[in-house]
Amino acid sequence: MPRLNRPSTAPEQATERLQPILATMSATADSQAMYGSGRGAAFESVLKRSSKVRAWGALALGLVLLAGGLYINWNVTVGRGEDFGHLYVMGKSLVRGFDVYLAPDLHPVYLDMTGSDDWVPWGAFYTPSAGAATLPLSFLPYGPARAAFFLISCLVLLAGANQLIQLLKPRWHMGYRVLLLGGLMCASANRWAFLYLQAAPLIFGLLCMFVVALHQRRISFALVTATLGLCVKFSLGLPFLGLALVQRRYALAVAIAAAWLVVNGVGFIRLGGVDAVRGYQQTMSTLERADEVNYPDFRSLRSMTRTDWPYLLNAISPDLQRSALLGMLLSAASCGLVGWQAWRSRKFADELGTTAAFMGPLVCLSLLSVYHHHYDAISLLAPALFYLSWPGTYDRRLIALFVVPALAYAGLHQVGNVELFFDHMFGGNAAILVKLYGVVTMIVTLVASLLLLESYIRGRAGQGRGVLVAQQLAQAA
C-alpha cells in the first residue's frame, strides 16, 4: 500500500506560519546589532579624536605659557638679579682664598668681583657651601655667569617637576605635562625668586628629583640632589633631610649632613680657618638689623614680608627675643608631632603615598621655622602637586584647605601691586598689613597638611589591620 502523508497538527501549522516572520525578525536584529556596533565604534573614534584635540590644545597652550614665563622671568632677572651676586662673590672668594666675612667694607669687593657695587649687602650671610655649589660659575665673567645660573635654574625646575608629574601621572599625554609646567613657570613665586635671582626655583627642581630618586631607589642620585640643595641654601634643604628620615634611610640622611659639613669645613679653612668662622658668626648677628629688609617686625617700612613664626608673633606683640624663643618652641613642638607621625608610619614609610603625606608638613615647617622671604614659597607647590594628583588618597576638603591658600599665594599673589592697592584704598600705611599674608598662609597650610597626614596614616594603618585580619581568617579556615 502506498504510504499516506500524516496530517499536520495545529501547533505544527502555527510554527510553519511563524517561520517566515521569525526569519525576518532575526535578520532585523542582526542588522541592528551591526549598526549598533558600528555606531559604538564611531562614538569611540569621536572620543579619541576629541581627547587628542584636547591634549594637543593643552600642549600648544603650555608652550605659550612656558615661553611667556621664561620671557617675563628673564626680563625681571636682567633688571635686578642681585642675589646671585652673593653666590658669585662667595665662589670667587673660595677661588682666591679671600676671607669675605672679615672685609670691613664689601663695596670694593663687589665692585672688583662683579663689576658693580649697586647691590651690596651689609654682610656676607651665605655659608662657604653656597659658593662651592656654584663654583664653576665663578670662573666666568659675572654677566654670563648670571645668565647661566638663570638657565640652569629654569632647566632644573622644569626637569624636576616633569619627572615628578610623570611619576604621579604616568598615563598623562605630554601636552598636559607641558601645560602644568607652563603654569608653574608663570607662578608668582617664580617671578619673585627670579627678580632677585634667588635659588628657590633651583632647589624646588632638586627636591622633585630627590623624591623621584627615592621612589626609584636611586640612592646615589638622591644623595647628590639633596647635598646640592642643602649646600646652596641650608634652610630650603631641610625637607631633603626630613624625607630621608621619614623613610628611615638613616645612612642617606647622615651622608647628606656629613657632605654639607665637609664642604663647609673645607670652605672655612680655605677662607681663613677659625677667623673666618668667627667672622661668619659676627656677620650673622647683624642679619636682622632694624634698618634693613630682614627685620622681623612688619611695622618697619624697610621690612620685607617673611614667612617665619617670629614675623607673626612680633605683629601680635613686638618683642624680638620673646618672639624668637616662642618661634623655636612652636617649631620644636611641630617637629615632635611630625616625628611621632613618622614613628606611626614606620611600617609603610617607603611608600610614595607616605612621602607625599609628609612633604606638606616638612615644607611648611622649613618655611616657618627658619627665616625666609615670600619668594621661597614656591616650595609649597611640590606637595600641592601630590595632593592634586591623588585626590582619592586624601580627604578632599583638607586638600582644598592646603591647595587653595598655597596656589593663591605662591601662584597668583601680586606682592607689590596688592600693597599699592591697599595703600591707595585705605592709606595710613595700610599696605604693611599685607606683609602678614605670607606667614598666615604658611600656618594655614601647615595645619591642613598635618590634618592630611593624620588622616592618611589613620586610613593606611586601618587598611593594614584589615589585611592582617583577612590573612588570619584565611589561615584559620
Summary of the structure (lengths in Angstrom):
residues: 477
radius of gyration: 31.0
end to end distance: 75.7
largest distance: 140.3
contacts: 1583
relative contact order: 0.08
helix: 79%
strand: 0%
